[in-house]
Amino acid sequence: MSVTMDKELLIRMPTPLYNQAKKLCKKRYKSLSAFVRDVIMERVEDYLTTDERKKIAEGEKEYLKGKGVNWRAVKRG
C-alpha cells in the first residue's frame, strides 16, 4: 500500500523562523515538510477524540514494528 501526497502548501515566514525550523529538522533527521506535518498534527490532536488518539497510537506502534510505509516510496504529484 502506498500513500499519495497530492496537496502542496506554500508558507511564507521570516528568515530567522525558517532558520530555526531548519535547525530543528536537522536535529530530528526530518525533512521540513515532515516537520510541518508533525507540528500541524500536534495542533490537530487537541481536537481529536480519545478513540481517534488510540487509533493513531496503534498506527505509530505498527510503524515502529516496520509495518509502515517508507516515505521514499510515497508517490508525489
C-alpha positions as semicolon CSV with decimal commas, in nm:
position;residue;x (nm);y (nm);z (nm)
1;M;0,000;0,000;0,000
2;S;0,133;0,344;-0,087
3;V;0,025;0,681;0,039
4;T;-0,010;0,957;-0,219
5;M;0,088;1,308;-0,116
6;D;-0,112;1,524;-0,354
7;K;-0,150;1,855;-0,172
8;E;0,108;2,131;-0,160
9;L;0,132;2,418;0,085
10;L;0,327;2,739;0,028
11;I;0,431;2,900;0,355
12;R;0,596;3,239;0,386
13;M;0,786;3,306;0,707
14;P;1,060;3,533;0,837
15;T;1,416;3,414;0,774
16;P;1,501;3,372;1,146
17;L;1,198;3,146;1,197
18;Y;1,289;2,945;0,886
19;N;1,647;2,903;1,010
20;Q;1,521;2,780;1,349
21;A;1,289;2,531;1,180
22;K;1,574;2,401;0,959
23;K;1,797;2,352;1,266
24;L;1,521;2,153;1,440
25;C;1,475;1,942;1,128
26;K;1,844;1,866;1,114
27;K;1,848;1,763;1,482
28;R;1,547;1,535;1,435
29;Y;1,664;1,398;1,097
30;K;1,340;1,509;0,932
31;S;1,254;1,695;0,617
32;L;1,098;2,039;0,656
33;S;0,773;1,901;0,511
34;A;0,762;1,621;0,769
35;F;0,835;1,870;1,045
36;V;0,548;2,097;0,936
37;R;0,311;1,798;0,912
38;D;0,409;1,691;1,265
39;V;0,355;2,040;1,407
40;I;0,015;2,060;1,240
41;M;-0,077;1,715;1,374
42;E;0,020;1,820;1,726
43;R;-0,224;2,108;1,695
44;V;-0,495;1,890;1,541
45;E;-0,458;1,632;1,818
46;D;-0,602;1,889;2,056
47;Y;-0,930;1,836;1,873
48;L;-0,923;1,455;1,845
49;T;-1,141;1,225;2,050
50;T;-0,997;0,960;2,279
51;D;-1,082;0,684;2,029
52;E;-0,910;0,873;1,747
53;R;-0,598;0,918;1,960
54;K;-0,596;0,543;2,036
55;K;-0,610;0,463;1,663
56;I;-0,317;0,696;1,598
57;A;-0,118;0,537;1,882
58;E;-0,185;0,190;1,737
59;G;-0,069;0,309;1,396
60;E;0,251;0,451;1,545
61;K;0,322;0,118;1,717
62;E;0,273;-0,067;1,388
63;Y;0,506;0,178;1,216
64;L;0,776;0,118;1,478
65;K;0,740;-0,255;1,413
66;G;0,819;-0,193;1,046
67;K;0,464;-0,210;0,915
68;G;0,462;0,150;0,792
69;V;0,528;0,298;0,451
70;N;0,877;0,425;0,374
71;W;0,849;0,795;0,293
72;R;1,067;0,746;-0,016
73;A;0,805;0,507;-0,156
74;V;0,529;0,768;-0,140
75;K;0,408;0,875;-0,483
76;R;0,408;1,250;-0,532
77;G;0,205;1,454;-0,778
